[in-house]
Amino acid sequence: MSAPLWQQPDWIAQTQLILDSFANLLERELIDRSGSELEQSQRLFEADFVVVSHNTADDPILNYGNQAAFNLWETDAETLLAMPSRKTAEPVHRDERAELMRRVTEDGFIDDYQGIRISAKGKRFRIDQAIVWNLTDESGQPAGQAATFSEWKILAAT
């Protein structure tokens, strides 16, 4: 049996990238940064709010999700981490999502995003007051984007 995701070196590194980029852009911490990088990785993974990130591919693939994200999207790590981030939104809402990504790329972050998303099992939910920010590595190079939110509402089936 392998170690939990949050204990794996690549996961810990992605956690630090997410936390450092958030602090640099928003001038505050996403979580309590006390303790080791391993403790911070566990703290972010077990947080009661959603955190996801994707890479810099032309069609970005999700490369981080915490337990709240897995629960909300009704999927496991293997499935979520193979998903193009555009597929977290229904096709009808993908233009809205593309506009969001453009704003984040230009401004570094936004802290007022709201939109409709869809779980792996087809459940629709609205997120509110999401923060979306650019990820940059230690040398300042783009490393993807991340999002966090703690407010969502499950929508009635259509």
ABEGO torsion letter per residue (X at the ends): XBBBAAABAAAAAAAAAAAAAAAAAAGBBABBABEBAAAAAAAAAABABBBBBBBABABBBBABBBAAAAAAAGBBAAAAAABBAAAABBAAAAAAAAAAAAAAAAAGBBAABBBBBBBAAGBBBBBBGBBBBBBBBAAGBBAEBBBBBABBBBBBBX
